[in-house]
Amino acid sequence: MFVSIPSPPMVLRVFIISLLLSLSGVARAESAEVRTTWRLLDYIAVDYSAAVSNGQVIDNFEYDEMVEFSSTVGEQIAALPDVSAKPGLIAMSVELRQAIEKKAPVERVSRLARALGGSLLEAYPVPLAPRNLPDLSRASTLFSQNCASCHGASGSSPPAASMTLEPPPIDFTDADRARQRSIFGLYQVITQGLEGTSMPSFAALPQADRWALAFYAGGIAFEDLERGEKIWREDDRVRRLIPDLETLTAITPAELADAIGENRALAVMAYLRSYPEVVSQRSENGSLDLARQTLQQSLAAYERGERAEARRLALSAYLDGFEPVEGILATRDGDLMRQIEQALSQYRSDIESDVPVSQLRERHAFAASLLEQANVALAPEAASDISTLLGAFTILLREGIEALLVVIAMIAFVKKSQRFEVLPYVHGGWIAALLAGVATWVVATYFVSISGASRELTEGFGALLAAVILISVGIWMHGKSHADEWRRYIQQKMGKALSRRSAWFLFGLAFVVVYREAFETILFYAALWSPDSSSVILAGALSAVAVLSAIAWFMLRYSRKLPITQFFKYSAILIAVLAIILAGKGVGAFQEAGTIPMTAVSGLPRLPDLGFFPTVETLAAQLAAFLALVLGFRYGNRHHRSQ
């Protein structure tokens, strides 16, 4: 049926392996070794004061534990994968161990442990915050069910039986101890337990419940919520210090106190640990702040002559700063989103072209002004039910159209060929893609965080793979657009089912095309989603499904009435156009991820929905796809005339 096509199971294996590889960097960063090492450092920073005072050991058990933990930290860091920062981490761990052995002052040991923990996470990043806001309405019940038996109902009065444990359970109302604890540190202890103590692991609890317990336990010692709320709302400096949920979970009250004062810090932490959603509402602006800061650093690096560093920072400004909010900005102001995307792309292209510094400064100023406009567009007060509904509707409709056109063409072809036995393969392909999309959402929500680069690489690979397959399909369909060619084909196939390889090919094509669109849709919806607007988003999605269903019904009904040769002619043209669009989108995605260079072509528009990007590389890919189709169509015509 189709010639020169890889075995479909292999196509699927390559695609799935590529997806897993694109996520593997994030998964590795979540290694248990890094988490355990950080937890030990956090424990040392908090509990060393119970072991040593004024250069003297005051608790032999605690001191022996400090020595053991510091040695374990050094061993675990030495066993981590090699990175450029690893020698420095090893040196810091040696300094920490020697300070403990010399019974150094509490402040110095705590400072060394915190510094090493921070450097460890910079070298081996792990997610410090929950993907979704914890449900603190359940936290009190969770504490009663899982923690009160040892820590007491209020977290302050452990039962008498528990006081005989060595060491005794933590008193969560101890403000001196609580000010040294981060939410992330508490989450780690809840998840992994604490060796050498009666604290067990609660890893069996859902991740969301563990985060809720960490926020609840971390807020017991702090009570001045009203003052904390007033400070948070009125002091922009405090809001800048805690721009996102990750910062809130990582910072300790003591660290915040160094910046804003003890009483103010404790009040702010009381408020934020009880109402973390007020920080989450600012996450979009925090991400844009990162984009602006990184872009400024990129310009500074370019001015110093560090071109490679400037390019890396410019790429980070897009992938780490702008890309996470691109989806929600598209629903608020699609034109602004496209302007920023083009401005950042042109900025990176200028770096590649080694333009004069003055020209890059102008490009930077323009991009920065657009990011300021995005700040306004993404402000919570700018959101409305109408914009959210329209966003959910247009995202699904836009992403679904491409996949729908290909799948409907496949279904119509199978029906016109009267090969109904392979129809389940087509349906199985797109259904499997949707299930894989749901699995991707689960993984992205509960297990790993899909980075901007991973997202672009996955989209790019899927687009290019689909483009190659569609070029072959388009050429084949064009060859069957002649009546006598179709009759000859039917005579050859009549009485025989399509081969198993061809059936699996249809499955693979449906899977690849639909999964690519499902992947992008899921990430857009994840950026748009919030509990307060869930019903509006669902209404928008269902509306889009209804429109797509109507389009599918019309296409199938019309294709039944269309003469077979015209069906193949129009389908070949449609698939050829989609192949050219996907070729441009694929190369464009790889450029956004920084894996393919970018050479700008001035004077041309940027039309991402059509896969048209004003760069030499994307235009070359689309031209190559166009030429392959032209040559294939001409070969088919010549072959028909020679029959």
C-alpha positions as CSV (number, residue, x, y, z in Angstrom):
1,M,0.0,0.0,0.0
2,F,2.7,2.5,1.0
3,V,6.3,2.2,0.0
4,S,9.5,3.1,1.8
5,I,7.8,3.6,5.1
6,P,9.5,2.4,8.3
7,S,7.8,-0.4,10.2
8,P,5.0,1.3,12.2
9,P,5.8,-0.3,15.5
10,M,9.3,1.1,15.1
11,V,7.9,4.6,14.4
12,L,5.9,4.4,17.6
13,R,8.9,3.1,19.6
14,V,11.2,5.9,18.3
15,F,8.6,8.5,19.1
16,I,7.9,7.2,22.6
17,I,11.6,6.8,23.4
18,S,12.3,10.3,22.2
19,L,9.5,11.6,24.5
20,L,11.0,9.7,27.5
21,L,14.5,11.0,26.7
22,S,13.2,14.6,26.5
23,L,11.9,14.1,30.1
24,S,14.8,12.1,31.5
25,G,16.9,15.2,32.4
26,V,14.1,16.4,34.7
27,A,13.5,12.9,36.2
28,R,17.2,12.6,37.0
29,A,17.1,15.9,38.8
30,E,14.6,14.4,41.2
31,S,17.0,11.7,42.4
32,A,16.4,10.4,45.9
33,E,20.1,10.9,46.7
34,V,19.9,14.7,46.2
35,R,16.7,14.9,48.2
36,T,18.2,12.8,51.1
37,T,21.4,14.9,51.1
38,W,19.5,18.1,51.2
39,R,17.3,16.8,54.0
40,L,20.4,15.9,56.1
41,L,21.8,19.4,55.6
42,D,18.6,20.9,56.6
43,Y,18.6,18.7,59.8
44,I,22.2,19.8,60.6
45,A,21.3,23.5,60.2
46,V,18.4,23.2,62.6
47,D,19.5,20.6,65.2
48,Y,23.2,21.4,65.6
49,S,22.2,24.0,68.3
50,A,20.9,21.1,70.4
51,A,24.3,19.3,70.2
52,V,26.9,22.1,70.8
53,S,26.9,25.3,72.7
54,N,29.9,27.7,73.2
55,G,32.3,25.1,71.8
56,Q,31.1,22.3,74.2
57,V,29.0,19.2,73.5
58,I,25.8,19.5,75.4
59,D,24.2,16.3,74.1
60,N,26.5,13.4,73.1
61,F,23.7,11.6,71.1
62,E,22.9,14.7,69.1
63,Y,26.6,15.5,68.5
64,D,27.4,12.0,67.3
65,E,24.4,12.3,64.9
66,M,25.8,15.6,63.6
67,V,29.2,14.0,62.9
68,E,27.6,11.0,61.2
69,F,25.3,13.1,59.1
70,S,28.0,15.4,57.9
71,S,30.1,12.4,56.9
72,T,27.1,10.9,55.0
73,V,26.6,14.2,53.2
74,G,30.2,14.1,51.9
75,E,29.8,10.5,50.8
76,Q,26.5,11.1,49.0
77,I,27.8,14.2,47.2
78,A,30.9,12.3,46.0
79,A,28.6,9.6,44.5
80,L,26.4,12.0,42.5
81,P,26.9,12.4,38.7
82,D,29.8,14.6,37.7
83,V,28.9,18.2,37.0
84,S,31.1,21.3,36.9
85,A,30.0,22.4,40.4
86,K,30.7,19.0,42.1
87,P,34.4,19.7,43.2
88,G,33.2,22.8,45.0
89,L,30.3,20.9,46.7
90,I,32.8,18.3,47.9
91,A,35.1,21.1,49.3
92,M,32.1,22.7,51.1
93,S,31.1,19.3,52.6
94,V,34.6,18.8,54.0
95,E,34.5,22.3,55.5
96,L,31.2,21.5,57.1
97,R,32.4,18.2,58.6
98,Q,35.6,19.8,59.9
99,A,33.6,22.7,61.5
100,I,31.3,20.2,63.3
101,E,34.4,18.1,64.5
102,K,35.9,21.3,65.9
103,K,32.6,22.2,67.6
104,A,32.3,25.5,65.7
105,P,29.7,28.1,66.7
106,V,26.1,27.3,65.9
107,E,25.8,30.3,63.5
108,R,28.8,29.1,61.4
109,V,27.7,25.5,61.1
110,S,24.1,26.5,60.2
111,R,25.4,29.0,57.6
112,L,27.7,26.3,56.1
113,A,24.9,23.8,55.9
114,R,22.4,26.2,54.4
115,A,25.0,27.4,51.8
116,L,25.9,23.8,50.8
117,G,22.2,22.9,50.6
118,G,21.5,25.9,48.3
119,S,24.6,25.1,46.1
120,L,23.5,21.4,45.9
121,L,20.1,22.3,44.5
122,E,21.7,24.7,42.0
123,A,23.9,21.9,40.7
124,Y,21.3,19.2,40.9
125,P,17.9,20.9,40.7
126,V,14.9,19.2,42.3
127,P,11.3,20.6,42.4
128,L,10.9,22.6,45.6
129,A,7.2,23.2,45.4
130,P,4.0,21.3,44.7
131,R,2.7,21.4,41.1
132,N,-0.7,22.4,42.4
133,L,-1.8,24.4,45.5
134,P,-2.2,22.2,48.6
135,D,-5.7,21.8,50.0
136,L,-5.2,23.2,53.5
137,S,-8.9,22.8,54.3
138,R,-8.0,19.1,54.8
139,A,-4.7,19.7,56.6
140,S,-6.2,19.8,60.2
141,T,-7.9,16.4,59.6
142,L,-4.8,14.9,58.1
143,F,-2.7,16.1,61.1
144,S,-5.2,14.5,63.5
145,Q,-5.2,11.2,61.6
146,N,-1.5,10.9,61.1
147,C,0.5,13.1,63.5
148,A,-1.5,13.8,66.6
149,S,-0.7,10.5,68.2
150,C,2.9,11.5,68.6
151,H,2.9,15.3,68.4
152,G,-0.4,16.0,70.2
153,A,-3.7,17.3,68.8
154,S,-2.4,20.9,68.6
155,G,1.2,20.0,67.8
156,S,2.5,21.3,71.1
157,S,1.7,18.7,73.8
158,P,3.0,15.2,72.9
159,P,1.4,12.4,74.9
160,A,3.3,11.2,77.9
161,A,4.2,7.9,76.2
162,S,5.8,9.8,73.3
163,M,8.0,11.8,75.6
164,T,9.9,8.7,76.6
165,L,11.1,8.4,72.9
166,E,14.7,9.4,72.2
167,P,14.7,12.0,70.7
168,P,11.1,13.0,71.7
169,P,8.7,14.2,69.0
170,I,9.0,17.8,67.8
171,D,7.1,20.5,69.5
172,F,5.7,22.4,66.5
173,T,4.9,25.5,68.7
174,D,8.6,26.0,69.4
175,A,9.2,29.2,67.4
176,D,13.0,29.2,67.7
177,R,13.0,25.8,66.0
178,A,10.2,26.6,63.5
179,R,12.0,29.7,62.3
180,Q,14.8,27.5,61.0
181,R,12.5,25.1,59.1
182,S,11.4,25.5,55.5
183,I,8.2,23.9,54.1
184,F,10.3,21.9,51.7
185,G,12.4,20.5,54.6
186,L,9.2,19.5,56.5
187,Y,7.9,17.9,53.3
188,Q,11.1,15.9,52.9
189,V,10.9,14.6,56.5
190,I,7.2,13.7,56.1
191,T,8.0,11.9,52.9
192,Q,11.1,10.0,53.9
193,G,10.9,9.8,57.6
194,L,14.0,10.5,59.8
195,E,16.5,7.7,60.5
196,G,17.4,7.2,64.1
197,T,14.2,8.6,65.3
198,S,10.6,7.4,65.7
199,M,9.5,9.5,62.8
200,P,8.3,7.1,60.1
201,S,7.9,7.8,56.3
202,F,4.5,8.9,55.1
203,A,5.3,8.3,51.5
204,A,2.1,6.2,51.1
205,L,0.1,9.4,51.5
206,P,-0.7,11.2,48.3
207,Q,1.8,13.9,47.4
208,A,-0.8,16.6,47.8
209,D,-1.6,15.5,51.4
210,R,2.1,15.5,52.3
211,W,2.4,19.1,51.1
212,A,-0.7,20.1,53.0
213,L,0.7,18.6,56.2
214,A,4.0,20.4,55.6
215,F,2.3,23.8,55.3
216,Y,0.1,23.1,58.3
217,A,2.9,21.9,60.6
218,G,5.1,24.8,59.4
219,G,2.5,27.4,60.4
220,I,1.6,26.2,63.9
221,A,4.2,28.3,65.6
222,F,3.2,31.5,63.9
223,E,-0.1,33.3,64.8
224,D,-0.1,37.0,63.7
225,L,-1.9,36.3,60.4
226,E,-3.7,39.7,60.3
227,R,-0.5,41.7,60.5
228,G,1.2,39.4,58.0
229,E,-1.6,40.0,55.5
230,K,-1.3,43.7,55.9
231,I,2.4,43.6,55.3
232,W,2.0,41.4,52.3
233,R,-0.6,43.6,50.6
234,E,1.2,46.9,51.3
235,D,4.9,46.1,51.0
236,D,5.9,45.5,47.4
237,R,9.5,44.6,48.5
238,V,8.2,41.7,50.5
239,R,6.2,40.4,47.5
240,R,9.4,40.6,45.4
241,L,11.3,38.6,47.9
242,I,8.7,35.8,47.6
243,P,7.6,35.9,44.0
244,D,6.4,32.3,43.7
245,L,5.4,29.1,45.4
246,E,8.9,27.6,45.0
247,T,10.5,30.5,46.9
248,L,7.9,30.2,49.7
249,T,8.5,26.5,50.2
250,A,12.3,26.9,50.2
251,I,12.8,30.0,52.4
252,T,13.0,29.8,56.2
253,P,11.5,32.4,58.5
254,A,15.0,33.1,59.7
255,E,16.2,33.9,56.2
256,L,13.3,36.2,55.6
257,A,14.0,37.9,58.9
258,D,17.5,38.8,57.8
259,A,15.9,40.8,55.0
260,I,12.8,42.4,56.6
261,G,13.2,42.0,60.4
262,E,12.2,39.3,62.8
263,N,8.7,40.3,63.8
264,R,7.6,41.2,60.3
265,A,9.1,38.0,58.9
266,L,7.2,35.8,61.4
267,A,3.9,37.6,60.7
268,V,4.4,37.3,56.9
269,M,5.2,33.6,57.2
270,A,2.2,33.0,59.4
271,Y,0.0,34.5,56.6
272,L,1.6,32.9,53.6
273,R,1.9,29.4,55.1
274,S,-1.9,29.6,55.9
275,Y,-2.8,31.1,52.5
276,P,-0.2,30.1,49.9
277,E,-2.6,30.8,47.1
278,V,-1.8,34.5,47.4
279,V,1.7,33.7,46.2
280,S,0.5,31.4,43.5
281,Q,-1.6,34.1,42.0
282,R,1.6,36.0,41.3
283,S,3.4,33.1,39.6
284,E,2.8,34.4,36.1
285,N,4.3,37.8,37.0
286,G,7.2,36.0,38.8
287,S,7.9,34.0,35.6
288,L,7.9,37.2,33.5
289,D,10.2,38.8,36.1
290,L,12.6,36.0,35.5
291,A,12.3,36.6,31.7
292,R,13.1,40.3,32.1
293,Q,16.0,39.6,34.5
294,T,17.6,36.9,32.4
295,L,17.2,39.0,29.3
296,Q,19.0,41.9,31.0
297,Q,21.8,39.5,32.0
298,S,22.0,38.3,28.4
299,L,22.5,41.9,27.2
300,A,25.2,42.5,29.8
301,A,27.0,39.3,28.7
302,Y,26.8,40.5,25.1
303,E,28.2,43.8,26.1
304,R,31.2,42.0,27.7
305,G,31.8,40.1,24.5
306,E,30.5,36.8,26.0
307,R,28.4,35.7,23.0
308,A,27.9,32.1,24.0
309,E,26.7,33.1,27.5
310,A,24.5,35.8,26.0
311,R,22.8,33.2,23.7
312,R,22.3,30.8,26.6
313,L,20.7,33.5,28.8
314,A,18.5,34.7,25.9
315,L,17.3,31.1,25.4
316,S,16.6,30.8,29.2
317,A,14.6,34.0,29.1
318,Y,12.3,32.3,26.7
319,L,12.2,28.7,27.9
320,D,12.3,29.4,31.7
321,G,10.6,32.8,31.8
322,F,8.2,33.4,29.0
323,E,7.3,29.9,27.7
324,P,5.6,28.8,31.0
325,V,3.1,31.6,30.7
326,E,2.8,31.6,26.9
327,G,-0.4,29.5,27.0
328,I,-2.4,31.6,29.4
329,L,-1.2,34.8,27.7
330,A,-2.4,33.5,24.4
331,T,-5.9,33.3,26.0
332,R,-5.7,36.9,27.3
333,D,-4.0,38.6,24.4
334,G,-3.0,36.4,21.5
335,D,-1.5,39.3,19.5
336,L,0.8,40.3,22.4
337,M,1.9,36.7,22.9
338,R,2.9,36.5,19.2
339,Q,4.7,39.8,19.4
340,I,6.7,38.7,22.4
341,E,7.5,35.4,20.8
342,Q,8.8,37.1,17.7
343,A,10.7,39.8,19.6
344,L,12.5,37.1,21.7
345,S,13.2,35.1,18.6
346,Q,14.6,38.1,16.8
347,Y,16.7,39.0,19.8
348,R,18.3,35.5,19.8
349,S,18.8,35.7,16.0
350,D,20.6,39.1,16.4
351,I,23.0,37.4,18.9
352,E,23.7,34.7,16.3
353,S,24.3,37.3,13.7
354,D,26.8,39.2,16.0
355,V,25.0,42.5,15.5
356,P,26.5,45.8,17.0
357,V,25.8,46.2,20.7
358,S,23.7,49.3,20.1
359,Q,21.3,47.3,17.8
360,L,20.9,44.6,20.4
361,R,20.2,47.2,23.1
362,E,17.3,48.5,20.9
363,R,16.0,44.9,20.5
364,H,16.2,44.3,24.2
365,A,14.4,47.5,25.1
366,F,11.5,46.6,22.7
367,A,11.3,43.0,24.1
368,A,11.3,44.3,27.7
369,S,8.5,46.8,26.9
370,L,6.4,44.0,25.6
371,L,7.0,41.9,28.7
372,E,5.8,44.8,30.8
373,Q,2.6,44.8,28.8
374,A,2.3,41.1,29.4
375,N,2.5,41.8,33.2
376,V,-0.6,43.9,32.9
377,A,-2.4,41.3,30.7
378,L,-1.6,38.5,33.2
379,A,-2.7,40.4,36.3
380,P,-5.4,38.5,38.2
381,E,-7.8,41.4,37.8
382,A,-7.4,41.2,34.0
383,A,-8.9,37.7,34.0
384,S,-12.6,37.2,33.2
385,D,-14.9,34.2,32.7
386,I,-15.4,35.2,29.1
387,S,-11.6,35.4,28.3
388,T,-11.1,32.1,30.1
389,L,-13.9,30.3,28.2
390,L,-12.7,31.7,24.9
391,G,-9.2,30.7,25.7
392,A,-10.1,27.1,26.5
393,F,-12.3,27.0,23.4
394,T,-9.8,28.4,20.9
395,I,-6.9,26.3,22.3
396,L,-8.7,23.0,21.8
397,L,-10.2,24.0,18.5
398,R,-6.9,25.2,17.1
399,E,-4.9,22.2,18.2
400,G,-7.6,19.7,17.3
401,I,-8.2,20.9,13.7
402,E,-4.9,19.6,12.3
403,A,-5.3,16.2,13.9
404,L,-8.9,16.0,12.9
405,L,-8.2,16.6,9.2
406,V,-5.7,13.8,9.0
407,V,-7.8,11.3,11.0
408,I,-11.0,12.0,9.0
409,A,-9.1,11.6,5.7
410,M,-7.8,8.2,7.0
411,I,-11.3,7.1,8.1
412,A,-12.8,8.2,4.8
413,F,-10.1,6.4,2.8
414,V,-10.7,3.1,4.7
415,K,-14.4,3.3,4.2
416,K,-14.1,4.1,0.5
417,S,-11.7,1.2,0.1
418,Q,-14.3,-1.0,1.9
419,R,-11.6,-2.2,4.2
420,F,-13.6,-2.0,7.4
421,E,-11.4,-4.6,9.1
422,V,-8.6,-2.0,9.5
423,L,-10.9,0.8,10.8
424,P,-10.3,-0.3,14.4
425,Y,-6.6,0.4,13.9
426,V,-7.3,4.0,12.9
427,H,-9.6,4.5,15.9
428,G,-7.2,2.7,18.1
429,G,-4.4,5.1,17.1
430,W,-6.2,8.3,18.0
431,I,-7.8,6.8,21.1
432,A,-4.3,5.6,22.3
433,A,-2.9,9.1,21.6
434,L,-5.6,10.6,23.8
435,L,-4.9,8.1,26.6
436,A,-1.2,8.9,26.2
437,G,-2.1,12.5,26.5
438,V,-3.9,11.9,29.8
439,A,-0.8,9.9,31.0
440,T,1.4,12.9,30.1
441,W,-0.9,15.2,32.1
442,V,-0.6,12.8,35.1
443,V,3.2,12.6,34.8
444,A,3.6,16.4,34.3
445,T,1.3,17.1,37.3
446,Y,2.4,14.5,39.9
447,F,5.9,13.2,38.9
448,V,8.0,15.5,36.8
449,S,8.0,19.1,35.7
450,I,8.2,19.3,31.9
451,S,10.7,22.0,31.1
452,G,10.3,24.4,28.2
453,A,13.1,22.8,26.3
454,S,11.6,19.3,26.8
455,R,8.3,20.6,25.6
456,E,9.7,22.2,22.4
457,L,11.8,19.1,21.6
458,T,8.9,16.8,21.9
459,E,6.7,19.0,19.8
460,G,9.4,19.4,17.2
461,F,10.2,15.7,16.9
462,G,6.5,14.9,16.6
463,A,5.9,17.6,14.0
464,L,8.8,16.5,11.8
465,L,8.0,12.8,12.1
466,A,4.4,13.5,11.1
467,A,5.5,15.7,8.2
468,V,7.7,12.9,6.8
469,I,4.9,10.4,7.0
470,L,2.3,12.9,5.6
471,I,4.6,13.6,2.6
472,S,4.6,9.9,1.8
473,V,0.8,9.6,2.3
474,G,0.2,12.7,0.1
475,I,2.3,11.4,-2.7
476,W,0.5,8.0,-2.5
477,M,-2.9,9.6,-2.5
478,H,-2.1,11.8,-5.5
479,G,-1.0,8.7,-7.4
480,K,-4.5,7.2,-6.8
481,S,-6.3,10.3,-8.0
482,H,-6.5,8.9,-11.6
483,A,-9.6,6.8,-12.2
484,D,-7.8,4.0,-14.0
485,E,-5.0,3.9,-11.3
486,W,-7.7,3.6,-8.6
487,R,-9.4,0.8,-10.5
488,R,-6.1,-1.0,-10.9
489,Y,-5.4,-0.7,-7.2
490,I,-8.9,-2.0,-6.3
491,Q,-8.4,-5.0,-8.6
492,Q,-5.1,-5.8,-6.9
493,K,-6.5,-5.5,-3.4
494,M,-10.0,-6.8,-3.9
495,G,-10.7,-9.9,-1.9
496,K,-7.6,-9.3,0.3
497,A,-7.4,-7.5,3.5
498,L,-4.9,-4.7,3.9
499,S,-1.6,-6.1,5.2
500,R,-0.9,-6.1,8.9
501,R,2.0,-3.7,8.3
502,S,-0.3,-1.2,6.5
503,A,-2.9,-1.5,9.3
504,W,-0.3,-0.8,11.9
505,F,0.9,2.1,9.8
506,L,-2.5,3.7,10.0
507,F,-2.4,3.2,13.8
508,G,1.0,4.8,14.0
509,L,0.0,7.8,11.8
510,A,-3.1,8.4,13.8
511,F,-1.2,8.2,17.1
512,V,1.7,10.5,16.1
513,V,-0.6,13.2,14.6
514,V,-3.1,13.2,17.5
515,Y,-0.6,12.9,20.3
516,R,1.4,15.9,19.1
517,E,-1.7,18.1,19.3
518,A,-2.8,16.5,22.6
519,F,0.6,17.1,24.2
520,E,0.5,20.8,23.4
521,T,-3.2,21.2,24.4
522,I,-2.6,19.6,27.8
523,L,0.3,21.9,28.5
524,F,-1.8,24.9,27.5
525,Y,-4.7,23.8,29.7
526,A,-2.3,23.1,32.6
527,A,-1.2,26.8,32.4
528,L,-4.8,28.0,32.2
529,W,-6.2,25.8,34.9
530,S,-7.3,27.0,38.4
531,P,-9.9,25.6,40.7
532,D,-12.0,28.7,40.7
533,S,-12.4,28.7,36.9
534,S,-12.6,24.9,36.3
535,S,-16.3,25.0,35.3
536,V,-15.6,27.8,32.8
537,I,-12.6,25.9,31.3
538,L,-14.7,22.8,31.0
539,A,-17.5,24.7,29.2
540,G,-15.0,26.1,26.8
541,A,-13.5,22.6,26.1
542,L,-16.9,21.0,25.6
543,S,-17.8,23.8,23.2
544,A,-14.7,23.1,21.2
545,V,-15.4,19.4,21.2
546,A,-18.9,20.1,19.9
547,V,-17.5,22.2,17.0
548,L,-14.9,19.6,16.2
549,S,-17.6,16.9,16.2
550,A,-19.7,18.9,13.8
551,I,-16.7,19.4,11.5
552,A,-15.9,15.7,11.6
553,W,-19.6,14.8,10.7
554,F,-19.7,17.2,7.8
555,M,-16.3,16.0,6.4
556,L,-17.4,12.3,6.6
557,R,-20.8,13.0,5.1
558,Y,-19.3,15.1,2.3
559,S,-16.5,12.6,1.5
560,R,-19.1,9.8,1.0
561,K,-20.7,11.8,-1.8
562,L,-17.3,12.8,-3.4
563,P,-16.2,10.7,-6.4
564,I,-13.2,8.6,-5.3
565,T,-10.7,10.2,-7.7
566,Q,-11.7,13.7,-6.5
567,F,-11.5,12.5,-2.9
568,F,-7.9,11.4,-3.4
569,K,-7.0,14.6,-5.2
570,Y,-8.4,16.9,-2.6
571,S,-7.1,14.7,0.3
572,A,-3.6,14.7,-1.3
573,I,-3.6,18.5,-1.5
574,L,-4.8,18.8,2.1
575,I,-2.2,16.4,3.5
576,A,0.5,18.1,1.4
577,V,-0.4,21.5,2.9
578,L,-0.4,20.0,6.5
579,A,3.0,18.3,5.8
580,I,4.5,21.7,4.8
581,I,3.0,23.4,7.9
582,L,4.4,20.7,10.2
583,A,7.8,20.8,8.6
584,G,8.0,24.5,9.6
585,K,6.6,23.9,13.0
586,G,9.0,21.1,13.7
587,V,12.1,23.1,12.8
588,G,10.7,26.1,14.6
589,A,10.3,24.1,17.8
590,F,13.9,22.9,17.6
591,Q,15.0,26.5,17.2
592,E,13.0,27.5,20.3
593,A,14.8,24.8,22.2
594,G,18.1,26.0,21.0
595,T,19.2,22.9,19.2
596,I,19.0,24.3,15.6
597,P,20.6,27.7,14.8
598,M,18.4,30.6,13.8
599,T,19.1,32.9,10.9
600,A,16.4,35.6,10.6
601,V,15.0,36.8,7.3
602,S,13.8,40.4,7.6
603,G,10.6,41.7,6.1
604,L,8.6,38.5,6.4
605,P,5.7,37.9,8.8
606,R,5.7,35.3,11.6
607,L,2.7,33.0,11.2
608,P,3.1,30.2,13.8
609,D,-0.3,28.6,13.1
610,L,0.8,28.0,9.5
611,G,4.3,26.9,10.6
612,F,5.7,30.0,8.8
613,F,8.7,31.5,10.7
614,P,10.9,34.1,9.1
615,T,14.2,32.1,9.4
616,V,16.4,30.5,6.8
617,E,16.2,27.1,8.5
618,T,12.4,26.9,8.7
619,L,11.9,28.2,5.2
620,A,14.5,25.7,3.9
621,A,12.6,22.8,5.7
622,Q,9.3,23.9,4.2
623,L,10.9,24.3,0.7
624,A,12.4,20.8,1.0
625,A,8.9,19.4,1.9
626,F,7.3,21.3,-1.0
627,L,10.0,20.0,-3.5
628,A,9.6,16.4,-2.2
629,L,5.8,16.7,-2.8
630,V,6.2,18.2,-6.2
631,L,8.7,15.6,-7.3
632,G,6.5,12.8,-5.9
633,F,3.4,14.2,-7.6
634,R,5.3,14.5,-10.9
635,Y,6.6,11.0,-10.6
636,G,3.1,9.7,-10.0
637,N,1.8,11.6,-13.1
638,R,4.6,10.2,-15.3
639,H,4.1,6.7,-13.9
640,H,0.4,7.0,-14.8
641,R,1.0,8.1,-18.4
642,S,3.5,5.2,-18.9
643,Q,0.8,2.6,-17.9
